[in-house]
Amino acid sequence: LAREYKLEISLFERLIKNHFPYTALESQHRMATLISGTLMPIFYPQMLDASNVLGYPNIKGKNFVFMEQL
């Protein structure tokens, strides 16, 4: 059913492939720098942290935790 109606293609991909104007983000405004510094080099190498995230306070306990679900 998904293939028949081409549901495996996202709306964003459809728009871009049909020459809809778009702008890629240049900076992120939500993730703390510890998290963004881990993820952005892998997924968004050109993206920068916005100035507002540089002052985010630490979270009590641990700022960054990896969890594995078995």
N, C-alpha and C positions, 0 to 999 in steps of 0.2 A: 504494500500500500504506500509506504514511504517513497519507494522508487517511482511508482506510478505517478505520484503527485509531486515528485522532486522535493520532498520534505527534508532531505539530508542537506540541502543548501540553505544557509541562514539568510534572513532578510537582508543583513548587511552585505553579504556576498552578492546577493542578487542585485542590490542597488549599485554596488561598485562595478559589477560586470556590465551593467546597463548604463554606465557612464554618468551616474548620479554624482554631483559634486560632493566631495567629502574632504575633511581635514583630519589628519592623524594627530593624536594628542602628543604634546611635547613635554609636559610635566604632569606629575601625579600629585594629588592634593589630599590623599586619605591615609596611606600606609606610613607607619613609623619608619624611620630611616633604616633601622635594623632589619625590618622585613623587606623593604624595597631594595635594599642593598644585596639581599640574598636572591630575590626573584627577578629584578629588572635586568641584570646582565644576561640572564638566560632567555627571557621572553621579550624584553623591550630594551635592547642595548643602547638606543639613542635617547631614551626617556630620562628626565631629570626629576629630582625632588623639588617641589615648590617650597618657598621659604616658610610657609605656615607649618609644615611638618617637622621642620628642624627643631622646633621648641616643644614638641610633644613630651609630656612627662613620662617617666618610667611607670610601668605597671607593677603593682605590688606583687612580689614573688618572682616571676620570670617574664621578661618581655616577649620571648619567642620560645615556643615549645613545639616539637615535632611529635605527632601522634600516629600510631600505626594501628589500623583496624584489621583484625584477623578474621 
